[in-house]
Every structure is written in structure tokens, then in C-alpha cells.
Amino acid sequence: MQNGSLTDGEGHVQDSEPVAIAHAFEPAGRPRFPPHCRKRRATVNSYPRFSQLHVLAKGPNGPVTILLIGLSLCFTVLNACKPMQIDDTAYHYYAVQIAAHPLDPYGFQIFWYDRVVPAEEVLAPPVVPYWISLAVKMFGDEPFLWKLWQWPFALLFVVSVYVLARRFARGFEWGLLIYLLFSPTFLPSLNLMLDIPALALSLFALVVFIQACEGRSIGYSLAAGVVAGLAMQTKYTAFLAPLSIVLYGFWFKRWKEALVAAALSILIFAGWEWLMALRYGSSHFLFHAHQSDATVWDKATLTFPLLGVLGATSPALALLGLHALNVRRRTLVKTASALLAGFFLVGTIPSPYRTIRWHLAGQSDQVRVEDVVFGGAGILVVAVAVVVLFRLCRLTGGWRRRLQAGRHIKEWFLLSWLAAEIGGYFALSPFPAVRRTMGILVVMTLLLGRLASLTCRASARKRLNWGIVLAGTFLGAVFYGIDMRDAYAQKQVVARAAEFLAKKDGGTIWYVGHWGFQYYAERAGMRPVEPGVSQLRAGDWLVVPGEMIHRQALPLEEIPLRKIREFKVDDPVALRTVGCFYAGRVPLEFREGPRVTVAIYQVISACTPGASP
């Protein structure tokens, strides 16, 4: 034994469990056996069996249930406090349509991107819009209550992560759950968007499938297939849900259950698409699949953004992995200090010194401080994860013999699941974003947490693990706070413009802009400008946000306008998440100038902006 780790004669980590941990949640009346009687314990159905999902609701595990519900409620309320953000506006349109016409989800026109398009042309699988439509029907125009309505997805996510962490990283499950839930990747990301609901359903499908495997139950296999099918109709990146089920069935020799679950999930997915094809003439999935023209090079360019996202959102994982690998505490402190210094540089280096330009073979590009800092941190996270994988899976001499003997099956399953998530990131991501890495982060956390649960048994080492978890959650709070501020700034600037224009005479109030700005502008009675279609008349008003908010491509200099007023929303924090967190090479960027601006113009003479000459 070395530094609290459990090793065999060759120095490998042992997957043993102390009696105190093994019995910590064991109900009264169950037979208890010493640790060396592992086979006997398995045959008598001793607790804690992963398969017993009802453990979360009965008996001595009531506190566990309360904590899981409390964490999911906290996560949901924090999300509900944030104003409408990014794609929330689009899914709100679908929910309103479904609330009014439940059997016609795509039978309307939506203003998105730069023009009004048929609703089927905007990617919106049905599960989340149908769910939000219930809240729209019950509560009306109340975004706070719509977001509270997302709680079941948060609960599924919390329960699934807890159960999986308990299976693969026993003894450290609470730390991994709290780290993931309040990490920079997940805490700002629920909104009204599809990603966390899809992941929650995918993980829960795996949880139910493992129940099917342990009980050899076709009924649970069918249930897992239903949940996986719903996950795929929540977001198409959840195609990895049946794949994770098949991988588990392969490694644990449960082919029959795996094929039943995967086949049913595909049948449910295909059945809905068939109904949509009958209703609208084409499958929603196939329509959008045909829109993609990405090349192999386009997919390869997603590599650096993956490093940048992992480096910015998951530096605590690198520290956890280094601690699990028994590096010296001095090295751990130096690494943490370097990571902290990098974040400090991102937020403080003045603009003239933030960019390095380079020229090579007639091509030019620029590298920002954010790219260097977060890319370097991402390389560290990946390097540590690779070393942990070698340590867990024993990818050294004799690994084939150990695998054939049935050893380290859990580790090999996690490794293959991680490989599937990485492959899915490249295959299914049209552009880089934090939400594209959620599945990768979950599996990587389970892997690193597994090694930490095995090697960090001593009290001092456990305390350091929790310190790393708290550092990760603090970083999550920073991301959440910045994203909250960005969302509120859009709401505030629209309110100021609407208050100013309410005191003015004139015609129609038009606006350009998307994301949360669009929702609040239309709520204030403004109308969107559709390039080449909207006819502006003399005396009309035009509200134009700054470049930080995506907006329609309008040549303002060609429109007869007179600038009347400009409003600014600003604060001392020189960082932003809007745009980059949801679609960018790095999720946190330095901002120059005010956080949000909006200019108010009056139209001098009639025109049709963006019309062909």
C-alpha cells in the first residue's frame, strides 16, 4: 500500500472495497459477508446491487432520495432564474404551436436565422417542445415557470449520474455527482434547450438497461429501449444511447437484452419520423441530415475546439486525475497555480497584447490568449485521462490475458463508451460548443473518479478529492454568473429601448437580433425585420443591438436612418459566454466595450432593407 492506494504484488490498483464502504447503505436484515467472499455475496443478491433502483425511495436510503431531489431542485431553480438565452426562443415558438395544435408540431412559419422559414427547417426534435408546451398551456407566457417545468429532466440526470457513479466509482459517487452537476459544462446549460434532457434520458436508458442485465429481464430491456428512443427524439446526438447499451451488452455478455433494447429504440425513432414524413412530406431527421455538407477536414477542425472546451470547463478533472495517480502534492499545487494563472491572464491582459498573428504558406490567422491558455489546459486534461486509462485498463504487457480472464470489464466498458462519445462528437457536431462535449465529460469523469475512488482511501486524500470537487464547482459558479449576466443584459437593454420608445410618437417598431434579445423584443411588441421582405415606412423605428448579439445581415449604411439614442449595459467583469459558450472554439472570452448595446434609429424614408437592387 502506498499513499493510501491499494495495489497487488505487481503494483497494480486493486478493485477491492473496504467493509465500511460496502456496508454503508446495506439495509437491515440482509446477510453480510467479509470482503473475500465476493462470489458468495453476488449469489445471494446482497445490497448494494446497482440494479435495485427502488433503493432511492425506501427504507434507510430516504436521506439519499432527499439529497438527490434537493440537488435536482437546486439545479432547476438556478436555471429558472436565468432569462431566456440563445435557442430558448426557438423552442418557445414550437411549444406555443404545439400547445395550440398538438397534432401539428411543424405546421407554422418561424422567424429564425435571417428570414421566415417553414418550422421544419429549424432543427427541433419533438420531446422537449412537447414537454414545454404543457407548461405554456398551464402557465401562459411565464419563462420562469417554463424552466421550472424542466425539473424532471434534471432529476433524471441527477439520479442517473449518481447511480452510474456509485457503480463505477463507489465511495466517491457524491463528489462526482456534485462536480458534474455544478460544473461549467452543465450548470449554465439547461435553459430550455435540448442537450441536458437528451443526455439525462440517454443515461437513464443505460441505468435501466443495466437493471435488465442484472435481472435478465426483457421487461426492463424494453423499458430501456423506450427511454433511449425518447432520448433520440430529444436530440439526434442521443444516437449514442443505444450504442452505449450495445457496448454494455457486449462487455457483460448480455446480447439478447442489448439487441432488444437497441432495436426498440430504433423502432420508436423511426416510427415518429415515418409519421412526420406522412404529415409533412419528409422526415425531420432526414431533412436536416441532407443539409449537412461537412467534409473530413471540417470534422478534423473540431479537434482544437474540443481541447479548448475541455481546458476551460474541466481543469479540475486534470487535478483529480493527477491526485488519483499519486503525484506529489507539490506538483499538484504547481499545476493548480498554473491553471489559475491562465484564467487570470484571460480576464486581465489588455486588448493590444491579446492576439498573436502568424503567416504561413500564404495563409494568415491569429491566436488569442484564450486559445493558448484553454488549449494548453485541454491538452493537460486529455494527457492525464490517457494515463489514467492505461492505469485502469492495464494497457501494458499481458492485457489480453487479463481481458480474456474477465478482469477489468468495467474499465473496458468505460473506455469503449468514451471512444464512442468522442467519435460521436466528431460525427454529429456541426460546430464546436460546450454542449457537444457533455457525454465525453460524463464518461471521463467516471473513469477518473473510478481511479480516485480506488487509490484515495486515506482521509487526507479524500479531503483533497473534495477540495478539487469544490474548486470545480466554484468554476462552474463563475461560468453560470457570467452567463446569467449576459442573459440579463439582453433583457435589460430591450426594456430600456421599449421604455424610451413608449414615450415617442411614430409608426411600427422594428428590430434586428436573435437569441434571448429576440424573445424580449417581440414580447415588447417589436416586429422582426426580414431582409428583402419587410417594408419600413418613414417615421418607423428600428432597434439594433451591438455586434455581441447575432442579428440579421442588414446593410444599415444603405437604409435611410437617423440615429436617435443608444443604450449600454455594462459591468466590471470583462468576460462573456454569449456566443462562444454555445458555439465557439473556447467557451469563455474576453470582451471589449460594453456588455450589450442597443441603438435606436428612426426611418427617414420608406425602404425595404436588404432587397436586391
C-alpha positions as CSV (number, residue, x, y, z in Angstrom):
1,M,0.0,0.0,0.0
2,Q,1.3,3.4,-1.0
3,N,-0.1,6.8,-0.1
4,G,-3.5,5.2,0.6
5,S,-3.7,3.2,-2.6
6,L,-4.5,-0.5,-2.9
7,T,-2.1,-2.4,-5.0
8,D,-1.3,-6.0,-5.8
9,G,2.1,-7.6,-6.0
10,E,2.9,-6.0,-9.3
11,G,1.9,-2.5,-8.2
12,H,-1.5,-2.5,-10.0
13,V,-4.5,-0.9,-8.4
14,Q,-6.9,-3.4,-6.8
15,D,-10.6,-3.1,-7.2
16,S,-11.5,-4.0,-3.7
17,E,-13.9,-2.3,-1.3
18,P,-13.5,-1.8,2.4
19,V,-16.2,-3.4,4.6
20,A,-17.3,0.0,5.8
21,I,-18.0,1.2,2.3
22,A,-19.5,-2.0,1.2
23,H,-22.0,-2.0,4.1
24,A,-22.6,1.8,4.3
25,F,-26.0,1.6,2.6
26,E,-26.8,-2.1,3.3
27,P,-30.4,-2.5,4.6
28,A,-31.0,-4.3,7.9
29,G,-31.8,-8.0,7.6
30,R,-29.5,-8.6,4.6
31,P,-26.7,-11.2,5.1
32,R,-23.3,-9.7,5.4
33,F,-20.1,-11.4,4.2
34,P,-16.4,-10.5,4.6
35,P,-14.8,-8.8,1.6
36,H,-13.0,-12.1,0.5
37,C,-16.4,-13.8,-0.1
38,R,-17.1,-11.7,-3.3
39,K,-18.7,-14.5,-5.3
40,R,-20.9,-15.6,-2.4
41,R,-22.0,-12.1,-1.9
42,A,-23.0,-11.8,-5.5
43,T,-25.0,-15.0,-5.5
44,V,-27.2,-14.0,-2.5
45,N,-28.3,-10.7,-4.1
46,S,-26.5,-8.7,-1.4
47,Y,-27.0,-4.9,-1.3
48,P,-25.9,-2.5,-2.7
49,R,-26.8,-4.1,-6.0
50,F,-26.8,-1.5,-8.8
51,S,-29.9,-3.0,-10.2
52,Q,-32.1,-2.0,-7.2
53,L,-33.4,1.3,-8.3
54,H,-36.1,1.3,-5.6
55,V,-33.2,1.9,-3.1
56,L,-33.7,5.6,-3.8
57,A,-37.2,5.6,-2.4
58,K,-37.4,3.4,0.6
59,G,-36.1,2.5,4.0
60,P,-32.7,3.7,5.3
61,N,-32.0,5.4,2.0
62,G,-34.5,8.1,2.4
63,P,-31.8,10.7,3.0
64,V,-30.2,9.7,-0.3
65,T,-33.6,10.3,-2.0
66,I,-34.0,13.7,-0.3
67,L,-30.5,14.8,-1.3
68,L,-30.9,13.8,-4.9
69,I,-34.3,15.6,-5.1
70,G,-32.7,18.6,-3.4
71,L,-29.8,18.8,-5.8
72,S,-32.1,18.5,-8.8
73,L,-34.3,21.2,-7.5
74,C,-31.4,23.5,-6.8
75,F,-30.1,22.9,-10.3
76,T,-33.6,23.6,-11.8
77,V,-34.2,26.8,-9.8
78,L,-30.8,28.2,-10.7
79,N,-31.7,27.6,-14.4
80,A,-35.2,29.2,-13.9
81,C,-33.7,32.4,-12.5
82,K,-31.8,33.0,-15.8
83,P,-33.7,34.9,-18.6
84,M,-34.3,33.4,-22.0
85,Q,-31.0,32.6,-23.6
86,I,-29.7,31.6,-27.1
87,D,-32.0,28.9,-28.6
88,D,-34.7,29.1,-25.9
89,T,-36.6,31.5,-28.1
90,A,-36.8,29.0,-31.0
91,Y,-38.1,26.1,-28.8
92,H,-40.6,28.5,-27.2
93,Y,-42.1,29.0,-30.7
94,Y,-42.5,25.3,-31.1
95,A,-44.0,24.9,-27.6
96,V,-46.6,27.6,-28.4
97,Q,-47.5,25.9,-31.6
98,I,-47.9,22.5,-30.0
99,A,-49.9,23.9,-27.2
100,A,-52.4,25.3,-29.7
101,H,-52.2,22.4,-32.3
102,P,-50.8,19.2,-30.6
103,L,-51.0,17.1,-33.8
104,D,-49.3,19.7,-36.0
105,P,-45.9,20.5,-34.4
106,Y,-44.3,21.8,-37.5
107,G,-47.3,23.4,-39.2
108,F,-46.2,27.0,-38.9
109,Q,-43.7,29.6,-40.1
110,I,-40.8,30.6,-37.8
111,F,-38.6,33.7,-38.0
112,W,-35.1,32.3,-37.3
113,Y,-31.7,33.0,-38.7
114,D,-32.3,35.8,-41.3
115,R,-35.8,35.0,-42.6
116,V,-39.1,33.4,-42.1
117,V,-38.9,29.7,-42.9
118,P,-41.2,26.6,-42.5
119,A,-40.8,25.3,-39.0
120,E,-39.5,22.0,-40.2
121,E,-36.3,23.8,-41.5
122,V,-35.2,24.6,-38.0
123,L,-33.8,21.6,-36.1
124,A,-36.3,20.9,-33.2
125,P,-36.9,17.2,-32.4
126,P,-40.3,16.8,-30.6
127,V,-39.8,15.7,-27.0
128,V,-38.7,18.9,-25.3
129,P,-41.1,21.2,-27.3
130,Y,-44.0,18.9,-26.4
131,W,-43.0,18.9,-22.8
132,I,-42.6,22.7,-22.7
133,S,-46.0,23.1,-24.4
134,L,-47.6,21.6,-21.3
135,A,-46.1,24.5,-19.3
136,V,-47.2,27.0,-21.9
137,K,-50.7,25.6,-21.7
138,M,-50.9,25.7,-17.9
139,F,-48.9,28.9,-17.1
140,G,-49.1,31.1,-20.2
141,D,-46.2,33.4,-21.0
142,E,-44.1,32.7,-18.0
143,P,-40.5,31.7,-18.8
144,F,-39.6,31.2,-15.1
145,L,-42.3,28.6,-14.8
146,W,-41.4,27.0,-18.1
147,K,-37.9,26.5,-16.8
148,L,-39.1,25.1,-13.5
149,W,-41.0,22.6,-15.6
150,Q,-37.7,21.2,-16.8
151,W,-37.2,19.7,-13.3
152,P,-38.0,16.0,-14.3
153,F,-35.1,16.1,-16.8
154,A,-32.8,17.5,-14.0
155,L,-34.0,14.7,-11.7
156,L,-33.3,12.0,-14.3
157,F,-29.9,13.4,-14.9
158,V,-29.0,13.6,-11.1
159,V,-30.3,10.1,-10.4
160,S,-28.6,8.6,-13.4
161,V,-25.2,10.1,-12.7
162,Y,-25.5,9.1,-9.0
163,V,-26.3,5.5,-9.8
164,L,-23.6,5.2,-12.5
165,A,-21.0,6.9,-10.3
166,R,-22.0,4.5,-7.5
167,R,-21.4,1.6,-9.7
168,F,-18.1,2.7,-11.3
169,A,-16.6,4.9,-8.6
170,R,-18.0,3.5,-5.4
171,G,-17.3,5.7,-2.4
172,F,-16.8,8.9,-4.4
173,E,-20.3,9.0,-6.0
174,W,-21.4,12.1,-4.3
175,G,-18.3,14.0,-5.2
176,L,-18.6,13.1,-8.8
177,L,-22.3,13.9,-8.9
178,I,-21.8,17.4,-7.3
179,Y,-18.8,18.1,-9.6
180,L,-20.7,17.2,-12.8
181,L,-24.0,18.9,-11.8
182,F,-22.4,22.2,-10.9
183,S,-19.5,22.1,-13.4
184,P,-19.0,24.9,-16.0
185,T,-20.3,22.4,-18.6
186,F,-23.7,21.7,-17.0
187,L,-24.7,24.5,-14.6
188,P,-25.2,27.2,-17.3
189,S,-26.6,24.8,-19.9
190,L,-30.1,23.6,-19.1
191,N,-32.1,26.6,-20.3
192,L,-35.0,25.5,-22.4
193,M,-32.6,23.7,-24.7
194,L,-32.3,20.0,-25.7
195,D,-28.9,18.9,-24.6
196,I,-29.3,18.1,-20.9
197,P,-32.7,16.5,-21.4
198,A,-31.3,14.3,-24.2
199,L,-28.3,13.3,-22.1
200,A,-30.5,12.7,-19.0
201,L,-32.7,10.3,-21.0
202,S,-29.6,8.6,-22.5
203,L,-28.0,8.0,-19.1
204,F,-31.3,6.8,-17.6
205,A,-31.7,4.4,-20.5
206,L,-28.3,2.9,-19.6
207,V,-29.3,2.7,-16.0
208,V,-32.5,0.8,-16.8
209,F,-30.6,-1.5,-19.2
210,I,-28.1,-2.4,-16.5
211,Q,-31.1,-3.3,-14.4
212,A,-32.3,-5.5,-17.2
213,C,-28.9,-7.2,-17.4
214,E,-28.6,-7.9,-13.7
215,G,-32.1,-9.3,-13.5
216,R,-32.1,-10.8,-17.0
217,S,-35.3,-9.0,-17.6
218,I,-36.8,-8.5,-21.0
219,G,-39.3,-6.1,-19.5
220,Y,-36.5,-3.7,-18.3
221,S,-34.8,-4.1,-21.7
222,L,-38.0,-2.9,-23.4
223,A,-38.2,0.0,-20.9
224,A,-34.6,0.9,-21.7
225,G,-35.4,0.8,-25.4
226,V,-38.3,3.2,-24.9
227,V,-36.2,5.7,-22.9
228,A,-33.4,5.5,-25.5
229,G,-35.9,6.1,-28.3
230,L,-37.2,9.2,-26.5
231,A,-33.7,10.4,-26.0
232,M,-33.0,10.2,-29.7
233,Q,-36.2,12.2,-30.4
234,T,-35.0,14.7,-27.9
235,K,-31.8,15.4,-29.7
236,Y,-30.2,13.5,-32.5
237,T,-26.8,13.3,-30.7
238,A,-28.5,10.8,-28.5
239,F,-28.0,8.2,-31.2
240,L,-25.2,7.2,-28.8
241,A,-27.7,6.0,-26.3
242,P,-28.5,2.6,-28.0
243,L,-24.8,2.3,-28.8
244,S,-23.8,2.6,-25.1
245,I,-26.5,-0.1,-24.4
246,V,-25.0,-2.4,-27.0
247,L,-21.5,-1.8,-25.7
248,Y,-22.6,-2.7,-22.2
249,G,-24.3,-5.8,-23.5
250,F,-21.1,-6.8,-25.4
251,W,-18.7,-6.4,-22.4
252,F,-21.1,-8.1,-19.9
253,K,-22.3,-10.8,-22.3
254,R,-25.9,-9.7,-22.4
255,W,-26.5,-9.7,-26.1
256,K,-30.2,-10.6,-26.0
257,E,-31.1,-7.8,-23.7
258,A,-29.0,-5.3,-25.7
259,L,-30.5,-6.2,-29.0
260,V,-34.0,-6.0,-27.7
261,A,-33.4,-2.5,-26.2
262,A,-31.5,-1.1,-29.2
263,A,-34.0,-2.5,-31.7
264,L,-36.9,-1.0,-29.8
265,S,-35.2,2.4,-29.5
266,I,-34.6,2.5,-33.3
267,L,-38.1,1.4,-34.0
268,I,-39.5,4.2,-31.8
269,F,-37.3,6.8,-33.5
270,A,-38.1,5.5,-37.0
271,G,-41.8,5.4,-36.2
272,W,-42.0,9.0,-35.3
273,E,-40.0,10.0,-38.4
274,W,-42.4,8.0,-40.5
275,L,-45.4,9.8,-39.1
276,M,-43.7,13.1,-39.8
277,A,-43.0,12.0,-43.3
278,L,-46.7,11.2,-43.8
279,R,-47.7,14.5,-42.2
280,Y,-45.2,16.9,-43.9
281,G,-43.8,15.0,-46.8
282,S,-40.3,14.4,-45.3
283,S,-38.7,13.1,-42.1
284,H,-37.5,15.9,-39.9
285,F,-34.3,13.9,-39.2
286,L,-33.6,13.1,-42.9
287,F,-34.3,16.7,-44.0
288,H,-31.6,18.0,-41.7
289,A,-29.2,15.1,-42.4
290,H,-29.3,16.1,-46.1
291,Q,-28.4,19.7,-45.2
292,S,-25.0,18.7,-43.9
293,D,-22.1,19.0,-46.4
294,A,-19.3,18.8,-43.9
295,T,-16.0,17.3,-45.2
296,V,-13.5,15.2,-43.3
297,W,-11.3,18.3,-43.0
298,D,-14.3,20.2,-41.4
299,K,-14.6,17.4,-38.8
300,A,-10.9,17.4,-38.2
301,T,-11.0,21.1,-37.4
302,L,-13.2,20.3,-34.4
303,T,-10.1,18.8,-32.6
304,F,-8.7,22.1,-31.2
305,P,-12.1,23.4,-30.1
306,L,-12.5,20.1,-28.2
307,L,-9.3,20.8,-26.3
308,G,-10.2,24.4,-25.7
309,V,-13.6,23.5,-24.3
310,L,-12.2,20.7,-22.0
311,G,-9.4,23.0,-20.9
312,A,-11.8,25.8,-19.9
313,T,-14.5,23.8,-18.3
314,S,-12.7,20.8,-16.8
315,P,-9.3,21.7,-15.4
316,A,-10.4,20.2,-12.1
317,L,-10.5,16.8,-13.8
318,A,-6.8,17.1,-14.6
319,L,-6.2,17.8,-10.9
320,L,-8.4,14.9,-9.8
321,G,-6.6,12.6,-12.2
322,L,-3.1,13.7,-11.0
323,H,-4.2,13.2,-7.4
324,A,-5.5,9.7,-8.3
325,L,-2.2,8.9,-9.9
326,N,-0.4,9.7,-6.7
327,V,1.6,12.7,-7.9
328,R,3.3,14.7,-5.2
329,R,1.2,17.3,-3.5
330,R,3.8,20.0,-4.5
331,T,3.3,19.1,-8.2
332,L,-0.5,19.2,-7.7
333,V,-0.2,22.7,-6.2
334,K,2.0,23.9,-9.0
335,T,-0.4,22.6,-11.6
336,A,-3.4,24.2,-9.9
337,S,-1.5,27.5,-9.7
338,A,-0.6,27.4,-13.4
339,L,-4.2,26.8,-14.3
340,L,-5.4,29.6,-12.1
341,A,-2.8,32.0,-13.6
342,G,-4.1,31.1,-17.0
343,F,-7.6,32.1,-16.2
344,F,-6.3,35.3,-14.6
345,L,-4.5,36.1,-17.8
346,V,-7.6,35.5,-19.9
347,G,-9.5,38.1,-17.9
348,T,-6.8,40.7,-17.5
349,I,-4.4,41.0,-20.4
350,P,-5.3,44.3,-22.3
351,S,-6.5,44.2,-25.8
352,P,-3.4,45.2,-27.7
353,Y,-1.5,42.2,-26.3
354,R,-4.2,39.5,-26.6
355,T,-3.6,38.3,-30.1
356,I,-0.6,36.8,-31.9
357,R,-0.8,36.9,-35.7
358,W,1.1,34.4,-37.9
359,H,1.6,33.9,-41.6
360,L,2.5,30.5,-43.2
361,A,2.5,29.5,-46.8
362,G,0.4,32.4,-47.8
363,Q,-2.2,31.8,-45.1
364,S,-2.7,34.0,-42.1
365,D,-4.5,33.5,-38.8
366,Q,-4.4,34.7,-35.3
367,V,-4.1,33.0,-31.9
368,R,-5.7,34.6,-28.8
369,V,-4.7,34.3,-25.2
370,E,-7.9,32.2,-24.6
371,D,-6.8,29.8,-27.3
372,V,-3.4,29.3,-25.8
373,V,-4.5,29.0,-22.2
374,F,-7.5,26.8,-22.6
375,G,-5.9,24.8,-25.4
376,G,-2.9,24.0,-23.2
377,A,-5.2,23.1,-20.3
378,G,-7.2,20.9,-22.6
379,I,-4.0,19.0,-23.6
380,L,-3.3,18.5,-19.9
381,V,-6.8,17.1,-19.2
382,V,-6.5,14.7,-22.2
383,A,-3.0,13.6,-21.2
384,V,-4.0,12.9,-17.7
385,A,-7.0,11.0,-18.9
386,V,-4.9,8.8,-21.2
387,V,-2.5,8.0,-18.3
388,V,-5.5,7.1,-16.1
389,L,-6.9,4.9,-18.8
390,F,-3.6,3.0,-19.1
391,R,-3.5,2.6,-15.3
392,L,-7.1,1.4,-15.1
393,C,-7.2,-0.9,-18.1
394,R,-3.6,-2.2,-17.6
395,L,-2.7,-1.4,-21.2
396,T,0.7,-3.0,-20.7
397,G,2.1,-6.5,-21.1
398,G,-0.5,-9.2,-20.5
399,W,-3.6,-7.1,-21.0
400,R,-5.1,-9.5,-23.5
401,R,-4.7,-12.4,-21.0
402,R,-6.3,-10.3,-18.2
403,L,-9.2,-9.3,-20.5
404,Q,-9.8,-12.9,-21.6
405,A,-9.9,-13.8,-17.9
406,G,-12.8,-11.3,-17.4
407,R,-10.8,-8.8,-15.4
408,H,-11.3,-5.0,-15.7
409,I,-14.5,-5.4,-17.6
410,K,-15.9,-2.2,-16.1
411,E,-12.9,-0.2,-17.2
412,W,-13.0,-1.6,-20.7
413,F,-16.7,-0.7,-21.0
414,L,-16.0,2.8,-19.9
415,L,-13.1,3.1,-22.3
416,S,-15.2,1.9,-25.2
417,W,-18.0,4.2,-24.2
418,L,-15.6,7.1,-24.1
419,A,-14.4,6.2,-27.6
420,A,-18.0,6.2,-28.8
421,E,-18.6,9.6,-27.3
422,I,-15.5,11.1,-28.9
423,G,-16.5,9.5,-32.2
424,G,-20.0,10.9,-31.8
425,Y,-18.6,14.4,-31.1
426,F,-16.8,14.4,-34.5
427,A,-19.5,12.7,-36.5
428,L,-22.6,14.5,-35.1
429,S,-21.3,18.0,-34.3
430,P,-21.9,20.7,-37.0
431,F,-19.9,23.2,-35.0
432,P,-17.9,23.3,-31.7
433,A,-19.8,24.1,-28.5
434,V,-19.7,23.2,-24.8
435,R,-22.9,21.2,-25.1
436,R,-21.2,18.9,-27.7
437,T,-18.8,17.6,-25.1
438,M,-21.3,16.7,-22.3
439,G,-21.2,13.0,-23.0
440,I,-17.4,13.0,-23.2
441,L,-17.2,14.8,-19.8
442,V,-19.6,12.4,-18.1
443,V,-17.6,9.3,-19.1
444,M,-14.2,10.9,-18.5
445,T,-15.4,11.9,-15.0
446,L,-16.5,8.3,-14.3
447,L,-13.1,7.0,-15.4
448,L,-11.0,9.4,-13.4
449,G,-13.4,9.2,-10.5
450,R,-13.0,5.4,-10.6
451,L,-9.3,5.6,-10.1
452,A,-9.6,8.2,-7.4
453,S,-12.1,6.0,-5.5
454,L,-9.6,3.2,-5.6
455,T,-6.4,5.0,-4.8
456,C,-7.6,7.8,-2.5
457,R,-8.7,5.8,0.6
458,A,-7.0,7.7,3.3
459,S,-8.9,10.5,5.0
460,A,-6.5,13.2,3.9
461,R,-6.6,12.1,0.3
462,K,-10.4,12.0,0.4
463,R,-10.5,15.6,1.7
464,L,-8.2,16.7,-1.1
465,N,-10.6,15.0,-3.6
466,W,-13.4,17.0,-2.2
467,G,-11.3,20.2,-2.3
468,I,-10.8,19.5,-6.0
469,V,-14.6,19.0,-6.4
470,L,-15.3,22.3,-4.7
471,A,-12.8,24.1,-6.9
472,G,-14.6,22.7,-10.0
473,T,-18.0,23.8,-8.7
474,F,-16.6,27.3,-8.0
475,L,-15.5,27.5,-11.6
476,G,-19.0,26.4,-12.6
477,A,-20.5,29.2,-10.5
478,V,-18.2,31.7,-12.3
479,F,-19.4,30.5,-15.7
480,Y,-23.0,30.5,-14.5
481,G,-22.7,34.0,-13.2
482,I,-21.2,35.3,-16.4
483,D,-23.9,33.6,-18.5
484,M,-26.6,34.9,-16.2
485,R,-25.2,38.4,-16.6
486,D,-25.2,38.1,-20.4
487,A,-28.7,36.9,-20.4
488,Y,-30.0,39.6,-18.1
489,A,-28.1,42.3,-20.1
490,Q,-30.2,41.4,-23.2
491,K,-33.4,41.6,-21.3
492,Q,-32.4,44.9,-19.7
493,V,-31.4,46.6,-22.9
494,V,-34.7,45.6,-24.6
495,A,-36.6,47.0,-21.6
496,R,-34.7,50.3,-21.8
497,A,-35.4,50.6,-25.6
498,A,-39.1,49.8,-25.1
499,E,-39.5,52.3,-22.3
500,F,-37.9,55.0,-24.4
501,L,-40.0,54.3,-27.5
502,A,-43.2,54.1,-25.4
503,K,-42.8,57.9,-24.9
504,K,-42.4,58.6,-28.6
505,D,-44.8,59.0,-31.4
506,G,-44.3,57.2,-34.7
507,G,-45.0,54.1,-36.6
508,T,-44.1,50.5,-36.3
509,I,-41.1,49.5,-34.0
510,W,-38.8,47.1,-35.8
511,Y,-35.9,45.2,-34.5
512,V,-33.0,43.0,-35.7
513,G,-31.3,40.4,-33.4
514,H,-31.7,36.8,-32.2
515,W,-31.4,34.7,-29.1
516,G,-32.9,36.0,-25.9
517,F,-33.0,39.5,-27.4
518,Q,-35.5,38.3,-30.0
519,Y,-37.8,36.9,-27.4
520,Y,-37.9,40.0,-25.3
521,A,-38.1,42.3,-28.3
522,E,-41.2,40.5,-29.6
523,R,-42.7,40.4,-26.1
524,A,-42.3,44.2,-26.0
525,G,-44.3,44.5,-29.3
526,M,-41.5,44.9,-31.7
527,R,-41.5,43.3,-35.2
528,P,-38.5,41.5,-36.8
529,V,-37.0,42.8,-40.0
530,E,-36.9,40.2,-42.6
531,P,-34.3,41.2,-45.2
532,G,-35.8,41.8,-48.6
533,V,-39.4,41.5,-47.3
534,S,-40.2,43.9,-44.5
535,Q,-41.3,47.3,-45.7
536,L,-40.2,50.1,-43.4
537,R,-42.0,53.5,-43.7
538,A,-41.0,57.0,-42.8
539,G,-41.4,57.5,-39.0
540,D,-40.9,53.9,-38.1
541,W,-38.4,52.9,-35.5
542,L,-35.5,50.4,-35.8
543,V,-33.9,48.8,-32.7
544,V,-30.4,47.4,-33.4
545,P,-28.3,45.6,-30.8
546,G,-24.5,45.6,-30.9
547,E,-22.3,43.1,-32.6
548,M,-22.2,40.8,-29.5
549,I,-25.7,39.6,-30.4
550,H,-26.2,37.7,-33.6
551,R,-28.5,39.6,-35.9
552,Q,-29.9,39.7,-39.4
553,A,-27.4,40.7,-42.1
554,L,-28.7,44.2,-42.9
555,P,-26.6,47.0,-44.6
556,L,-27.5,49.7,-42.2
557,E,-25.5,52.3,-44.1
558,E,-27.8,51.8,-47.1
559,I,-31.0,52.4,-45.1
560,P,-32.2,55.9,-44.7
561,L,-31.9,56.2,-40.9
562,R,-31.3,58.8,-38.3
563,K,-29.7,57.6,-35.0
564,I,-31.8,58.9,-32.1
565,R,-30.4,57.2,-29.0
566,E,-28.1,54.5,-27.7
567,F,-28.3,52.5,-24.5
568,K,-25.5,50.5,-22.9
569,V,-25.4,47.8,-20.3
570,D,-22.0,47.2,-18.7
571,D,-20.2,45.9,-15.6
572,P,-16.6,45.4,-14.5
573,V,-16.3,41.7,-15.5
574,A,-14.5,41.7,-18.8
575,L,-15.6,38.2,-19.8
576,R,-18.5,36.8,-21.7
577,T,-20.2,33.5,-22.6
578,V,-22.9,34.6,-25.0
579,G,-21.9,33.2,-28.4
580,C,-18.7,31.5,-27.5
581,F,-20.1,29.1,-24.9
582,Y,-22.9,28.0,-27.2
583,A,-20.9,28.0,-30.4
584,G,-17.2,28.7,-30.3
585,R,-13.6,27.4,-30.1
586,V,-13.4,28.3,-26.4
587,P,-16.4,28.8,-24.0
588,L,-15.1,32.0,-22.3
589,E,-13.8,35.0,-24.0
590,F,-12.5,38.5,-23.1
591,R,-14.9,41.2,-24.2
592,E,-14.1,44.7,-25.3
593,G,-16.5,47.5,-24.8
594,P,-19.9,47.4,-23.1
595,R,-21.5,44.0,-22.4
596,V,-24.6,44.9,-24.6
597,T,-25.5,48.0,-26.6
598,V,-28.6,48.9,-28.5
599,A,-29.1,51.8,-30.9
600,I,-32.4,53.3,-31.7
601,Y,-32.9,54.7,-35.2
602,Q,-35.8,56.4,-36.9
603,V,-36.6,55.7,-40.6
604,I,-36.4,58.8,-42.7
605,S,-38.0,57.4,-45.9
606,A,-39.7,54.2,-47.0
607,C,-37.5,51.3,-47.9
608,T,-37.2,47.6,-48.0
609,P,-33.9,46.7,-46.2
610,G,-31.8,44.0,-47.9
611,A,-33.9,44.0,-51.1
612,S,-32.0,43.3,-54.3
613,P,-31.2,46.5,-56.3
